[in-house]
Amino acid sequence: MARPCKTRKIAARPRAYYFKPRAVPLCELKESALGLDEFQALKYAELDGLEQAAAAARMGVSRQTFGNILASARRKLADAVVNGKALKIEGGPEELARPYCGGKKK
């Protein structure tokens, strides 16, 4: 029996949930679905330049799991760009993490 998927911490929701090639009607496109955890992994690794161990700690998963999530995200992103597919960002086993504000708890 497979182990249940662990909840991953997501720092923020994406500003846009759908990307598609220009001048092609959506009804003519195939889709590639990117999970929110994959979106967050791409952000940490590619934009923020975090090491896998640090990014994994922020997401609340192991370094190995982070690497697997990142590899999956890169494959899906490459598939969408190379094959002209629409890219849809959707849910998954995630939890919106609340940033620490430095204030006292009441």
N, C-alpha and C positions, 0 to 999 in steps of 0.2 A: 504494500500500500504506500502510495506517495505521501510525503510529508506535506502538511498544509503550508500554504504560502504565508510568510511572515509579513506583517504590515511594514511598509517603508515610509519614512518621514519625508514629506515634501515641503520645501520652504515656501513656495508660492505657486499660484496657478499661472499658466501661460496667458499672455495677453491676447493671443489668437489660438483657436483650436483647429483651424483648417487652413491648409495651403494647397494650391493647385497650380498647374501650368497655365500661363496666360493664353488667352484666346482659344481655349478648348472648353466646350461646355462640360459641366460637371457630369451630366448624364452619360457622356462618352468615355469617362475616365474610370480606371480601376483604382482601388484605394489601398493604401498601406496604413495600418493603424499603429500608432506609437503610444505606449502607456505613459501615464504621468510619472511613474518611477523611471522609465527610460528617458523621458524629457529631462527630469532632474539630474540624472546621471550624466547626460550630455552637457548640461549647463555646468556642473561641477568640474568635469574633466576638461572640456574644451574651452569654455569661456572663463571660468574662474581659475583654471590651471591647477586644481588641487591634485595631490597625490591620491592614489586609490585608497590607501588606508584612512586618510583624513576624510575623504568624501564618503567612504563606507560608514565611518563613525557618525557623520552628520545624518545619514539616511537610516541609521540603526540596523545595518546589515553587516555581514562579514565582508572582508576584502574580496574573497572569492565570488560571493554573490554579486557584489558591486561590479566586478569584472565581467560577469555573465550578463548582467543587465546592460552594461555599456556596450558590449559586443553585439547584443541583440538590437540595441538602439541604432548603432552604426550601420548594421545590415539593413534595417528597415529604411533608414534615411537614404542610404545609397541606392536601394531598390527604387524608392520614389523618385529620386533625382535622375538616375540613369534611365529608367524605364518610363519616365513621364507620367507617374501616377500621382494622384492626390494624396496628401499626407494628413491624416486625421489624428489629433491628440485626444486621447480618451482616458478614462479611469483605470483602475487597477487596485492592487492591495496597498493603498496608501493612506496616510494620515497627515493632515495639514499641521505642521509643526508651528508652535507659537514662539516667536522670537523673544529672547530674554530682554526685558526692558531695564533691568537694574533696580526696580522699585521693590518695596516691601510687599509681601503678601498680606492681605487683610483677612 
